[in-house]
């Protein structure tokens, strides 16, 4: 006789009873059944009855199985039902039969209760129990927790001291077949002996019917003897599958589920039971997920790639995390980002001049501003095909700005730390911004990573910026960013911080254009040369133009009034006037010498070059008659013999009567007296300026200039000194003398006298004296 | 009407063909001008007329003449201006009457101050006549005798003093914006007086400016007066 015992060391907990019977009443087991060894000896319900909880009936049908084993019980063919020798269901909470009524019971002798299902009749409940019921079952009131992988120790012993147990064989008899488990002897004793059976994770989970067979050798019969399953039925189901549950998805460790399409990065998936993750996928078009990393059971990261091209899915997308134990979904919110605008900060404030007006530009933007401070179209819209405003910096500065992006659609969660980058020919702008929850745009301050070279003028015409954003930080050269658009702004870089005095403000764009030119100057002398080249061919006027190629002309033929200062000449305005009058366009864009002198000074000031306003007058305060003129061979007022410096011949010279204004405009109807107005000398934009007689002339002295220091921007020439001016420019001097000059417009003109210089330069070196 | 004037002129020319200077018929008028004196402003009689120069000088054909006479002292002077064409109604008389030129009645001479651009041209006159008519006749005679030098030369006997250099161009024009053409000018001679041997002129344009000249009419000093003299 052999005895067999099973002692769990850390066994997977047995599922001893699973049933469909209600907990508060027993179920009836209809005949017939075989009762094996009870799993719960000594208890009111000692046998384990295993039913299928998923059976749509009462629990006896296991899909795909024809086994008759139901725990400790084995179903036998028994009470046949209608047309069924052995009904597939034999466990019922209720059964319905027919009881005869009193009248029928009186007239029909015999049993009172009729059971049409089984074709039986019963006298009473006792007979029903005797005839049909094999037993009763109740739902296990305390089902144990599901089993986990583990080991069992099987102890085997025999009363026969000659028996030895060298091995045992353990099988699990499941409803789907047998599984054999390894059993390893534990210790050296062979009677009694211990064997360790290991039940590994991954072994088929189900209801196991364990049978143990042992070998014994009594010296006479070495054949193995099988002992049937004295250990009873064991069910090892392992731990319940830990169903994954995704609680949140963060894009690139940010507290957001919004994903900017086109970027690459990492999805951080938080939740529970995420172990054994096998894949992550997104439902919409535009996002694909690659390598996943199992960080913890609650955290999985997955590398994603996305695209904004084509027709990507926008808005919510489902992200599915698949594990060995199931799948769970989370959501991301896919958005696209596009550059909406960019504005420079720290740009030198200036006014964009145009004919008749000027528009202040404090923060140059792309696209170019289309509204002024009052919401009206700007008086001076951008020109020359540029799509953005000009920006103005000086050498050594670092360009900065603010980029604004549109977001589509507005994400429900904020997106912090959006990396922004723009590659340009002058360095890379970078910065970061936050998309606020519910907003369809965001801005990011950006700074160029490369300061503008010191002491160098430049003109980026234009500076193109290719913008990208990323959610995983930067730089974009390491990948992960998406291109979101481009901006384009012409950028002037002056040699140094401007020294334009306050009275000459505001900075006009033309000043800057004349200062920077096409760039490339690395010294004051080079910058001066670049600027001067826009005024002078070297021997005459270069016909200087505004930044947008408008002409500025020196006393154009037909003009009636003209610009008197730099800001007016670049706006082609008359004046300023006293008292102030509404801006009026100067006919033929005409300007006086003072306007050109201030324009040159202003341009130089943009590069930090100081200059001195210089007034040229005749020393005897007569009027200067500038070249070229023809003279009568017989002056009206010939000199008195002996002629000489003290007694020159005077020519009758007739001008307009005005004492303040233009002496030659309009030209006197009767001519100029003894003088003939010849062609030349040329001024800016005018081969023969209409006005050639002046009380004063204004030029610019530039201390830092080598060689000639006196620059005459009106005529595009330079002078070494006063004598140079008289020699190069002055044809005659004119003054009024009694009695004939009592008639307005009558003058006496004389030629310059060699050795008797009559030119005075008055240089102003203070700011209030028009120097800069 | 213009034809009539021309015919009348031709008739006059024929009448005085033998003379080199003839009064344009109907051009003469009598008037009065204000002048300065040690006692303040006084009024002097004056004659305004136009003369035709026959034969004409090279530069002028008609001249406008103003003769000023001081009945107290019998002194007189005349000033002429060329007439560029028949429509030219410019006259020294206009300048006297609107105050841009000045006359001082001195104890020894009549002194007229003419503002010409940057300069003052000044002349003292001590000649005497018995009456305004006599002064007119004397003036015409003097003009006849001085032709053609009178109009074909710039030697007029005036003393010239430049004041613009010391006063500055701001007297006539706003300093900013700078203007290339801003001729120095006097809108009004406010007063002429003597301070000892010196002359004190107050001239007005954008402000009132005091000019001190010595007895030889050389500039001694100048200053801007704080408030315009009313």
Interface residues (C-beta under 8 A of the other chain):
Chain A: X564 X565 X568 X575 X576 X578 X592 X593 X594 X595 X597 X613 X615 X620 X621 X622 X623 X636 X637 X638 X640 X650 X652 X658 X659 X660 X661 X662 X663 X670 X691 X693 X694 X695 X696 X697 X698 X735 X736 X737 X738 X739 X740 X741 X742 X743 X744 X746 X748 X770
Chain B: X58 X59 X60 X79 X80 X81 X82 X83 X84 X88 X90 X92 X95 X114 X116 X117 X118 X119 X121 X151 X152 X153 X154 X155 X156 X158 X162 X164 X165 X169 X172 X173 X174 X176 X177 X178 X179 X180 X181 X182 X183 X184 X185
